[in-house]
Amino acid sequence: MPLNITQKLIKDHLVSGKMEPGEEIGLKIDQTLTQDATGTLVMLELEAMELDRAKTEASAQYVDHNLIQQDSKNPDDHLFLQSATRRFGLYYSRPGNGVSHPVHMQRLAKPGKTLLGSDSHTCANGSMGMLAMGAGGIDVALAIAGEPFYVKMPQVWGVKLTGKLPDWVSAKDVIFELLRRHDVKGGVGKVVEYFGPGLKNLSAMDRHVIANMGAELGATGTVFPSDKEVKRFLKEQDREDDWVELEADNGAEYDILEEIDLSEVEPLIAKPSSPGNVVPVTEVAGTPIYQSYIGSSANPGFRDFAVAAETVSGKHIADGISFDINPTSRQMLTDLVKESHIASLLQAGARMHQAGCNGCIGMGQAPATGRNSLRTTPRNFPGRSGTKEDSVYLCSPETAAASALMGKITDPRTLEMDYPKVKEPKHPTTDVDLLDSPLPLEEARKINLQKGPNIASIPKMDPMPDKLELPILLKMGDNISTDEILAGGARVLPYRSNLPEISKFTFEIIDDTYYKRGKSTVDNGGHAVVGGFNYGQGSSREHAALAPRYLGLRVALVKDFARIHWQNLVNFGVLPLTFVHETDYDTLKTGDTLILSDVRKKIQEGNEFEAEIKDKNQKVPVRHNLSERQIEIMLAGGIINWVKNRQTAKG
């Protein structure tokens, strides 16, 4: 039977389950990626597991999120992460080396391999012919320890690309086109696989842009073939020996199929406050802006900065505009300097920042209150920029540069100039020192973990009781993001290794009384929250499940879940339930109390049971979608308890 690329990758790594959409499968993981906002917990989890040595082919820890050193918290954690990588046998990328996804692509990504990362945009490395997926930190910790990664077998969504992009249109507009068609839920339960003659006109980094924002579609992953372009990219990185060809078989089929004619794509933009709120730039042209921001893992390539530099070269940005440049890797920044693109940007009035995630995750470059920010970042969820009442538009580098010049959202096609034809450097920089290599085992065993005062161990969690009587503390709408559940940014993320402190920010964007109300339920059996569609979209940070659990959350009852957050809830013993009848959402309100009787027995006997609304003589049918393994995890109170129980059983 002819196979597509996704099926080949899964078949080559399948250790359990059947390749039937919706069935739980276990996959061998070749590589892992962690970043500092999530990696601190991963390293603490490896310590709790008493891991001696990483079992993967390559695992890397990047420091790219928490770069601001306004006190000792971040640098202390950087030292902890460096010591942990030396102890457990991981690669380490120092602060300032760049964003994890493009650096991993440059130094470690290999066609035909699996990559699991504790960052939802790990899927960006699908540009290299990998099955690259985001997951919660505990799943990545287990993969580092040699355990399979469990996921529902996805459908494969084939997207045929034809034609060639017009001038002033680039890869960002291609993924916006899919988001315009399908919104942020369109990829749930699917891997998006690109193929067709249009691929020959997209560079490896162009593909990275498209694969990166597969996360915004809610997709399990994004896959591109490993073809001559991937071979060219690896040769450029002095890694040609890592290339293998990987393409779909002739006659391969897809569960879903559609086509994008690249020649018909126009400049697109995502309006506040969702990556799926996509319209043509012409529809919002003329809207005044305060900020134009270029960079992030969603536009990390040399040409993304170079095309902006050429657009503004010899000109000056409009008065009052903050034109922020965030390089994505030290290696790429070196090339931009060599080719004089940085000089062009600075002379035009740009502000230069260090290589890292920076404003994408709310770490600096926050926009002013009541002003519009135009960004090439992948997300514009409410408050993610660091400004609570923000107004963030997402766009391509071409649109960002044109708008910086004009002081308002501008269709780049209206500029009175020819489209810059950017060429890659003839001799690109290859920085083999971007990653510190793992130590030999005997030397690694002598390393002690360096823990600063801000690092707190994960508290013990109790098993699921037989009966849950839970007040509903919050009732929320659709598309609640993990940024709204637990914000990022410079105020919050420095506490990523201190659960008691970071929990104080839980749900503050939605209801700033939640922390006190939640904590008051901990000794009384906990509480529940209710939500609409696509609950938990966005970042993979497991703190968005762990912090509410610490504050007593035992059940999340919603219309449906985003994949990674659903898995994180399971991992930390929060029962994820959906309405059997979506109209029952309307019958519940904040303050109602849900009663789940004999819940341990009921979740083992079937997928559906009834929850009672206390004092109302009403029952609500609910459903869980847990596998047998996940039911064991839930009964144990979370995956940490489950792992300990397994270790005890093994003696």
C-alpha distance (Angstrom), angle and dihedral (degrees) to the residues before:
residue distance angle dihedral
M1 . . .
P2 3.83 . .
L3 3.81 112.3 .
N4 3.78 132.6 -153.0
I5 3.82 119.1 -133.9
T6 3.80 95.1 -96.9
Q7 3.80 91.6 52.3
K8 3.81 90.5 48.9
L9 3.79 92.1 51.8
I10 3.78 93.1 47.4
K11 3.80 93.8 44.8
D12 3.82 91.0 51.4
H13 3.82 91.6 52.5
L14 3.81 102.4 33.9
V15 3.81 113.5 127.6
S16 3.82 99.5 162.0
G17 3.78 141.4 7.9
K18 3.78 133.9 31.8
M19 3.78 127.3 -73.0
E20 3.79 93.0 -118.0
P21 3.83 118.2 124.9
G22 3.80 111.0 -99.1
E23 3.81 95.6 19.3
E24 3.80 117.6 118.8
I25 3.80 111.7 -110.9
G26 3.79 131.8 -174.2
L27 3.81 117.4 -138.2
K28 3.79 131.7 -164.7
I29 3.80 108.8 -124.0
D30 3.82 118.1 -142.9
Q31 3.81 100.2 -177.2
T32 3.80 137.9 18.2
L33 3.78 134.4 -159.8
T34 3.80 127.4 -160.7
Q35 3.77 130.4 176.0
D36 3.77 127.9 -157.2
A37 3.82 97.7 -102.3
T38 3.81 89.1 61.1
G39 3.81 103.8 15.1
T40 3.79 96.3 75.2
L41 3.80 90.3 67.7
V42 3.80 90.6 43.5
M43 3.81 90.9 55.7
L44 3.82 90.8 47.4
E45 3.80 88.3 50.7
L46 3.83 91.1 50.9
E47 3.79 88.4 51.0
A48 3.83 90.6 50.3
M49 3.82 89.1 51.1
E50 3.82 89.1 50.9
L51 3.81 90.4 -128.9
D52 3.79 114.0 -172.8
R53 3.80 99.9 -168.9
A54 3.82 138.0 -2.3
K55 3.80 110.4 -98.3
T56 3.81 96.2 -155.8
E57 3.79 127.4 97.2
A58 3.81 89.5 -116.5
S59 3.80 133.0 -3.6
A60 3.79 123.3 179.9
Q61 3.79 134.2 -167.6
Y62 3.81 115.4 -155.2
V63 3.80 128.7 -165.4
D64 3.80 104.1 -151.0
H65 3.82 109.2 119.6
N66 3.81 109.0 53.0
L67 3.80 100.9 44.3
I68 3.80 99.1 135.0
Q69 3.81 108.4 99.9
Q70 3.80 101.3 -164.1
D71 3.82 89.9 145.0
S72 3.81 137.2 -4.6
K73 3.82 98.6 -76.2
N74 3.79 99.0 87.2
P75 3.82 98.6 39.5
D76 3.81 89.8 46.0
D77 3.79 89.4 54.1
H78 3.81 91.4 46.5
L79 3.82 88.7 57.0
F80 3.80 90.0 47.2
L81 3.81 91.3 51.9
Q82 3.79 92.4 47.4
S83 3.81 91.4 50.8
A84 3.82 91.4 46.6
T85 3.81 93.1 51.9
R86 3.79 90.1 49.4
R87 3.81 90.1 49.3
F88 3.82 98.2 45.5
G89 3.82 100.0 36.7
L90 3.81 103.4 -106.2
Y91 3.79 133.5 140.9
Y92 3.81 114.1 -108.3
S93 3.81 129.0 -150.0
R94 3.79 113.6 -160.8
P95 3.82 126.2 -135.9
G96 3.80 109.9 -77.3
N97 3.81 95.5 26.1
G98 3.77 90.6 104.9
V99 3.79 148.0 -105.6
S100 3.79 113.9 -30.4
H101 3.81 98.5 -123.8
P102 3.82 101.5 55.9
V103 3.82 92.1 36.4
H104 3.81 90.5 51.9
M105 3.79 88.9 48.0
Q106 3.80 90.6 52.3
R107 3.79 98.7 44.6
L108 3.84 112.1 22.0
A109 3.81 115.2 11.2
K110 3.81 114.1 116.7
P111 3.81 129.4 -172.7
G112 3.79 114.2 -113.7
K113 3.82 94.7 26.3
T114 3.80 134.1 111.6
L115 3.80 120.8 -121.5
L116 3.80 125.4 -168.7
G117 3.78 119.4 -171.7
S118 3.79 137.1 -178.5
D119 3.79 88.4 -131.2
S120 3.78 122.7 78.6
H121 3.81 92.2 -134.3
T122 3.81 92.1 62.0
C123 3.82 83.5 105.3
A124 3.83 86.3 78.9
N125 3.80 89.3 85.0
G126 3.78 89.0 64.6
S127 3.81 80.9 88.4
M128 3.82 86.0 79.5
G129 3.79 98.2 56.6
M130 3.82 92.4 -92.9
L131 3.79 131.5 131.4
A132 3.82 94.5 -123.1
M133 3.80 119.8 176.9
G134 3.77 138.9 174.1
A135 3.79 120.6 -130.0
G136 3.77 142.8 160.3
G137 3.78 118.0 -74.5
I138 3.80 95.6 -108.0
D139 3.82 90.2 56.3
V140 3.80 89.0 52.4
A141 3.81 91.3 47.1
L142 3.81 89.3 53.8
A143 3.82 90.4 48.7
I144 3.81 90.3 51.9
A145 3.80 86.8 52.1
G146 3.82 89.9 54.6
E147 3.81 99.7 -99.9
P148 3.82 120.8 137.0
F149 3.79 120.8 -106.9
Y150 3.79 113.1 -119.6
V151 3.78 120.5 -147.3
K152 3.79 137.8 149.7
M153 3.79 110.8 -91.7
P154 3.81 102.5 -103.1
Q155 3.74 129.9 -138.2
V156 3.80 112.4 -114.0
W157 3.79 112.8 -122.4
G158 3.77 110.0 -160.9
V159 3.81 116.8 -153.8
K160 3.79 114.0 -169.2
L161 3.79 113.8 -153.3
T162 3.79 119.8 -155.9
G163 3.79 133.8 170.2
K164 3.79 129.6 17.7
L165 3.80 130.9 -76.5
P166 3.83 115.1 -102.4
D167 3.80 122.3 -123.9
W168 3.83 114.6 -71.4
V169 3.82 91.0 21.8
S170 3.81 121.1 101.4
A171 3.80 144.2 170.1
K172 3.82 93.8 -72.6
D173 3.79 88.6 63.8
V174 3.81 90.1 54.0
I175 3.80 94.0 59.5
F176 3.80 89.3 41.5
E177 3.80 87.4 56.8
L178 3.81 90.4 57.5
L179 3.81 90.5 46.1
R180 3.81 89.5 48.9
R181 3.79 89.7 54.2
H182 3.80 99.5 40.7
D183 3.85 110.5 16.1
V184 3.81 125.2 -146.9
K185 3.82 96.3 -46.1
G186 3.80 97.2 49.1
G187 3.81 96.0 97.9
V188 3.80 100.1 42.1
G189 3.81 109.8 134.8
K190 3.80 92.0 8.0
V191 3.79 142.1 101.0
V192 3.81 111.7 -143.2
E193 3.80 111.0 -138.8
Y194 3.81 119.4 -169.7
F195 3.79 122.9 -154.0
G196 3.79 141.0 147.6
P197 3.80 140.5 84.9
G198 3.82 93.4 -61.2
L199 3.81 89.8 72.1
K200 3.80 91.8 77.3
N201 3.81 87.8 69.0
L202 3.82 94.9 53.8
S203 3.81 121.4 80.7
A204 3.80 122.9 -142.0
M205 3.81 89.9 -100.2
D206 3.82 91.2 47.9
R207 3.79 86.5 55.7
H208 3.81 89.1 49.1
V209 3.82 88.9 58.0
I210 3.80 91.4 52.9
A211 3.81 95.4 42.2
N212 3.79 92.4 47.4
M213 3.79 94.5 61.1
G214 3.77 93.2 46.9
A215 3.81 79.7 94.0
E216 3.81 88.1 66.0
L217 3.81 89.1 56.9
G218 3.81 87.3 55.0
A219 3.81 90.5 -116.6
T220 3.80 123.8 160.7
G221 3.80 87.9 -132.8
T222 3.78 146.8 -34.6
V223 3.80 123.5 -121.5
F224 3.80 131.5 -162.9
P225 3.81 125.3 -179.7
S226 3.79 121.0 -99.5
D227 3.78 99.2 -121.1
K228 3.81 139.5 146.4
E229 3.81 91.0 -62.6
V230 3.81 91.9 57.0
K231 3.81 88.4 46.9
R232 3.83 89.4 52.0
F233 3.81 91.1 50.2
L234 3.81 93.3 49.8
K235 3.80 91.1 47.1
E236 3.80 88.0 53.5
Q237 3.82 88.0 54.7
D238 3.84 91.9 48.7
R239 3.81 88.4 -111.8
E240 3.80 102.2 107.4
D241 3.83 90.5 131.8
D242 3.82 88.6 66.9
W243 3.80 91.8 63.2
V244 3.79 122.6 106.6
E245 3.77 124.7 168.5
L246 3.80 114.6 -112.4
E247 3.77 122.0 176.0
A248 3.80 137.3 147.5
D249 3.80 117.2 -88.6
N250 3.78 118.7 -106.8
G251 3.79 106.9 -90.4
A252 3.82 94.3 21.6
E253 3.79 113.0 156.7
Y254 3.79 134.2 -146.3
D255 3.81 131.3 -146.4
I256 3.81 88.7 -133.0
L257 3.79 126.8 18.8
E258 3.79 134.1 -168.7
E259 3.79 139.6 150.9
I260 3.77 137.3 -130.9
D261 3.80 118.5 -162.8
L262 3.80 100.8 -151.5
S263 3.79 91.8 -157.4
E264 3.82 89.4 65.3
V265 3.82 97.1 50.9
E266 3.82 115.4 110.2
P267 3.83 132.1 -167.9
L268 3.80 107.1 -69.2
I269 3.79 134.5 -171.9
A270 3.82 135.9 -165.1
K271 3.79 112.0 -133.0
P272 3.82 122.8 -146.6
S273 2.95 129.3 -39.9
S274 3.80 111.3 6.6
P275 3.83 134.6 45.8
G276 3.79 86.6 -133.1
N277 3.81 94.6 59.1
V278 3.81 91.1 93.1
V279 3.80 126.3 164.4
P280 3.83 134.7 156.6
V281 3.80 113.2 -80.8
T282 3.80 87.7 -121.9
E283 3.81 89.1 67.0
V284 3.82 93.5 62.6
A285 3.82 99.9 26.6
G286 3.78 111.8 137.8
T287 3.80 95.5 35.2
P288 3.83 106.9 137.9
I289 3.80 117.7 -118.1
Y290 3.79 135.5 -160.6
Q291 3.80 98.0 -166.4
S292 3.81 138.9 30.1
Y293 3.79 113.1 -169.1
I294 3.83 126.9 -171.0
G295 3.80 124.3 -170.2
S296 3.84 140.3 43.7
S297 3.78 130.8 122.8
A298 3.82 88.5 -68.2
N299 3.83 92.2 66.2
P300 3.81 105.4 19.2
G301 3.80 102.7 139.5
F302 3.78 130.7 111.6
R303 3.80 91.5 -116.7
D304 3.83 91.8 52.0
F305 3.81 90.1 64.7
A306 3.79 96.3 31.5
V307 3.81 94.4 54.8
A308 3.80 89.4 51.5
A309 3.81 90.7 48.0
E310 3.79 92.2 50.6
T311 3.80 90.8 47.3
V312 3.82 93.4 55.7
S313 3.82 96.7 33.3
G314 3.81 111.6 129.6
K315 3.81 91.3 6.7
H316 3.80 135.1 86.1
I317 3.77 129.9 -126.8
A318 3.79 119.8 -110.9
D319 3.80 119.9 -83.6
G320 3.79 114.9 -86.5
I321 3.80 95.7 18.4
S322 3.81 121.4 131.3
F323 3.82 103.3 -146.9
D324 3.81 103.9 -167.5
I325 3.82 122.0 -166.8
N326 3.81 116.6 -165.4
P327 3.82 111.3 -177.4
T328 3.77 113.9 -150.2
S329 3.80 102.7 -146.6
R330 3.78 138.2 15.0
Q331 3.81 89.0 -126.9
M332 3.80 92.4 54.7
L333 3.80 92.5 43.7
T334 3.80 89.2 55.7
D335 3.81 90.6 55.5
L336 3.81 92.2 46.8
V337 3.80 88.7 53.6
K338 3.82 92.6 47.5
E339 3.80 91.7 51.5
S340 3.85 91.9 48.1
H341 3.80 93.0 -118.9
I342 3.79 92.6 124.9
A343 3.82 89.3 53.8
S344 3.81 90.1 52.5
L345 3.80 91.7 50.8
L346 3.80 94.0 47.1
Q347 3.80 93.4 46.7
A348 3.80 88.5 52.4
G349 3.81 90.2 56.1
A350 3.80 102.9 -94.7
R351 3.80 124.2 155.5
M352 3.82 113.3 -131.4
H353 3.81 121.5 -144.4
Q354 3.79 132.3 -175.8
A355 3.79 122.0 -87.9
G356 3.79 107.6 -85.5
C357 3.79 145.7 81.9
N358 3.81 93.2 -72.1
G359 3.82 112.7 148.2
C360 3.81 93.3 11.9
I361 3.80 88.2 75.4
G362 3.80 95.9 32.2
M363 3.81 94.6 -94.7
G364 3.79 98.9 136.8
Q365 3.81 132.7 -40.0
A366 3.82 91.2 76.7
P367 3.82 110.9 171.3
A368 3.79 123.8 -117.3
T369 3.79 119.2 -94.7
G370 3.79 113.6 -85.3
R371 3.82 94.3 9.4
N372 3.79 130.4 113.9
S373 3.80 121.1 -113.1
L374 3.80 120.9 -159.3
R375 3.82 113.0 -157.6
T376 3.81 141.4 173.8
T377 3.83 88.8 -147.8
P378 3.82 121.5 119.5
R379 3.82 98.8 -118.2
N380 3.78 140.9 45.1
F381 3.80 101.3 176.2
P382 3.82 114.0 157.0
G383 3.80 111.8 -75.0
R384 3.81 95.5 -0.9
S385 3.81 91.5 119.6
G386 3.81 91.1 63.0
T387 3.81 93.7 -103.7
K388 3.80 111.1 102.5
E389 3.81 96.9 -145.8
D390 3.80 96.0 36.1
S391 3.78 129.5 162.0
V392 3.80 108.0 -154.4
Y393 3.81 127.0 175.0
L394 3.83 121.5 -167.5
C395 3.80 121.2 -142.6
S396 3.81 147.9 145.9
P397 3.83 124.1 -79.2
E398 3.81 89.1 -107.3
T399 3.81 92.2 57.3
A400 3.81 91.8 42.4
A401 3.82 93.2 52.9
A402 3.80 94.5 44.5
S403 3.80 90.9 48.7
A404 3.81 92.5 48.8
L405 3.80 88.8 56.7
M406 3.79 94.3 48.6
G407 3.83 99.6 36.5
K408 3.79 91.5 -127.8
I409 3.79 138.2 66.9
T410 3.79 103.8 -70.1
D411 3.78 134.3 -174.0
P412 3.84 99.8 -126.2
R413 3.80 90.0 -143.0
T414 3.82 88.2 70.6
L415 3.82 94.2 62.6
E416 3.78 114.0 111.3
M417 3.79 95.1 -122.1
D418 3.79 140.7 78.4
Y419 3.77 118.9 -93.3
P420 3.83 108.5 -93.9
K421 3.79 111.7 -111.3
V422 3.79 100.2 -146.5
K423 3.79 118.9 -160.3
E424 3.78 125.6 -158.0
P425 3.83 115.2 -115.6
K426 3.79 113.5 -85.5
H427 3.80 90.3 -133.1
P428 3.83 107.0 26.4
T429 3.77 119.3 -162.0
T430 3.80 117.1 -101.4
D431 3.79 110.0 -162.4
V432 3.80 107.4 -168.0
D433 3.81 89.2 175.5
L434 3.80 94.6 67.1
L435 3.80 87.7 98.4
D436 3.81 128.7 45.9
S437 3.81 106.4 -137.3
P438 3.83 123.3 -125.6
L439 3.81 117.5 -90.6
P440 3.81 121.8 -116.5
L441 3.81 111.3 -89.6
E442 3.80 98.7 -108.2
E443 3.79 91.6 48.5
A444 3.82 91.0 45.5
R445 3.80 91.8 54.9
K446 3.81 89.4 62.4
I447 3.82 93.0 59.0
N448 3.80 118.7 105.9
L449 3.80 119.2 -153.0
Q450 3.80 112.1 -111.3
K451 3.81 107.2 -137.8
G452 3.78 120.4 -174.1
P453 3.82 122.8 -154.6
N454 3.83 92.1 -94.4
I455 3.81 94.6 65.2
A456 3.80 114.6 97.6
S457 3.81 126.7 179.8
I458 3.79 119.6 -113.5
P459 3.84 109.1 -96.1
K460 3.79 120.4 -119.1
M461 3.79 115.4 -97.3
D462 3.79 125.8 -147.4
P463 3.82 124.3 -124.9
M464 3.80 119.2 -102.8
P465 3.83 111.2 -80.4
D466 3.81 124.4 -133.2
K467 3.79 92.7 -112.0
L468 3.80 130.8 34.4
E469 3.81 122.0 -165.9
L470 3.78 104.6 -177.5
P471 3.81 132.1 176.2
I472 3.81 113.5 -142.3
L473 3.81 104.4 -119.5
L474 3.82 97.5 178.6
K475 3.79 136.5 23.9
M476 3.80 111.8 -167.1
G477 3.80 138.2 179.6
D478 3.81 133.2 -125.3
N479 3.83 129.1 -47.6
I480 3.79 97.2 18.7
S481 3.80 104.0 177.9
T482 3.77 129.8 -146.6
D483 3.82 86.2 -115.4
E484 3.81 87.5 63.5
I485 3.81 92.3 44.6
L486 3.81 91.6 49.7
A487 3.79 118.2 -0.3
G488 3.79 125.1 -133.9
G489 3.77 123.2 -148.5
A490 3.77 138.4 96.0
R491 3.83 94.4 -58.8
V492 3.79 96.0 53.3
L493 3.80 114.3 25.7
P494 3.83 96.6 63.4
Y495 3.82 85.0 71.8
R496 3.82 92.9 56.0
S497 3.83 90.4 117.2
N498 3.80 94.0 44.4
L499 3.81 110.3 70.4
P500 3.83 97.7 -177.8
E501 3.81 90.3 55.2
I502 3.80 99.9 40.1
S503 3.82 90.9 49.1
K504 3.82 88.7 68.1
F505 3.83 88.4 74.8
T506 3.83 95.1 52.7
F507 3.83 114.0 134.7
E508 3.82 90.3 -15.3
I509 3.82 91.7 139.3
I510 3.82 89.3 57.0
D511 3.82 101.2 33.2
D512 3.79 122.1 -4.5
T513 3.83 90.9 -161.4
Y514 3.81 92.7 64.1
Y515 3.81 96.5 91.9
K516 3.81 95.1 58.7
R517 3.79 94.0 39.0
G518 3.80 92.6 47.1
K519 3.78 94.5 47.8
S520 3.82 90.2 51.9
T521 3.83 89.4 61.6
V522 3.82 97.1 52.9
D523 3.81 95.6 89.9
N524 3.82 92.3 39.6
G525 3.80 99.9 59.1
G526 3.80 99.5 -80.9
H527 3.79 133.2 -102.1
A528 3.82 145.4 -96.5
V529 3.80 136.8 -124.4
V530 3.81 128.5 -151.5
G531 3.82 126.4 -148.7
G532 3.79 144.7 166.1
F533 3.80 132.4 -124.3
N534 3.83 125.1 -23.6
Y535 3.80 94.4 11.5
G536 3.83 111.9 -170.8
Q537 3.81 99.4 19.7
G538 3.78 119.6 166.9
S539 3.79 130.7 25.0
S540 3.80 120.5 45.2
R541 3.81 92.7 -139.2
E542 3.79 107.0 141.2
H543 3.80 90.6 -153.4
A544 3.83 85.5 82.2
A545 3.82 87.5 66.9
L546 3.79 99.3 29.6
A547 3.82 98.0 51.1
P548 3.83 95.2 51.6
R549 3.83 88.7 46.0
Y550 3.80 89.1 52.7
L551 3.82 87.2 53.3
G552 3.81 93.1 52.0
L553 3.81 105.4 -88.0
R554 3.82 108.3 155.5
V555 3.83 103.4 159.0
A556 3.82 134.4 31.3
L557 3.83 110.2 -167.4
V558 3.82 112.9 -170.5
K559 3.79 143.1 144.7
D560 3.80 91.2 -104.9
F561 3.81 140.7 -25.8
A562 3.78 138.0 -125.7
R563 3.82 107.7 -114.2
I564 3.80 103.4 -116.6
H565 3.80 96.4 43.0
W566 3.81 90.5 48.2
Q567 3.80 89.2 55.1
N568 3.81 91.6 46.1
L569 3.81 91.0 53.2
V570 3.80 89.6 52.5
N571 3.81 91.1 47.7
F572 3.79 91.6 56.9
G573 3.77 98.7 41.4
V574 3.82 100.3 -101.7
L575 3.81 108.5 139.2
P576 3.84 108.8 -128.2
L577 3.80 110.1 -151.2
T578 3.81 132.4 175.3
F579 3.79 130.2 -157.3
V580 3.80 115.0 -100.5
H581 3.81 86.0 -153.5
E582 3.81 111.5 34.0
T583 3.83 90.4 -153.7
D584 3.82 88.6 69.1
Y585 3.81 86.3 73.8
D586 3.82 86.3 75.5
T587 3.82 93.1 55.4
L588 3.81 94.1 60.4
K589 3.78 126.5 76.5
T590 3.77 138.5 175.5
G591 3.80 109.0 -77.6
D592 3.81 96.2 33.7
T593 3.80 114.9 122.5
L594 3.81 121.4 -133.1
I595 3.80 119.0 -150.8
L596 3.81 118.3 -158.8
S597 3.81 109.2 -175.1
D598 3.82 124.1 -166.9
V599 3.80 86.5 2.2
R600 3.81 95.7 160.0
K601 3.79 90.6 56.4
K602 3.80 95.4 40.9
I603 3.79 97.8 54.0
Q604 3.80 89.0 51.6
E605 3.81 94.5 48.8
G606 3.79 98.6 51.8
N607 3.77 148.3 -26.7
E608 3.81 96.7 -99.5
F609 3.80 133.2 55.8
E610 3.80 138.7 142.7
A611 3.78 130.7 -93.6
E612 3.79 117.3 -156.5
I613 3.82 124.1 -136.4
K614 3.79 105.1 -136.7
D615 3.84 117.4 -118.9
K616 3.82 92.3 1.0
N617 3.80 102.5 84.0
Q618 3.81 88.7 -130.6
K619 3.79 132.4 126.2
V620 3.80 128.5 -159.1
P621 3.82 119.9 -154.9
V622 3.80 110.0 -133.7
R623 3.78 135.1 -175.9
H624 3.79 136.4 -150.8
N625 3.79 125.6 -161.8
L626 3.80 99.5 -156.8
S627 3.80 124.8 143.7
E628 3.81 119.8 -135.2
R629 3.79 89.3 -98.1
Q630 3.80 91.7 50.9
I631 3.79 91.4 48.7
E632 3.81 87.8 57.0
I633 3.80 89.0 50.5
M634 3.80 91.6 49.5
L635 3.81 93.7 48.9
A636 3.81 90.1 50.1
G637 3.80 91.1 53.8
G638 3.79 96.4 -109.9
I639 3.76 143.3 -21.8
I640 3.82 95.9 -75.9
N641 3.81 90.1 60.1
W642 3.81 89.5 43.0
V643 3.81 92.3 54.1
K644 3.81 91.0 47.5
N645 3.81 90.5 50.0
R646 3.82 90.1 51.4
Q647 3.79 91.4 49.5
T648 3.80 90.4 49.8
A649 3.80 91.3 49.1
K650 3.81 89.5 52.4
G651 3.81 88.6 54.1
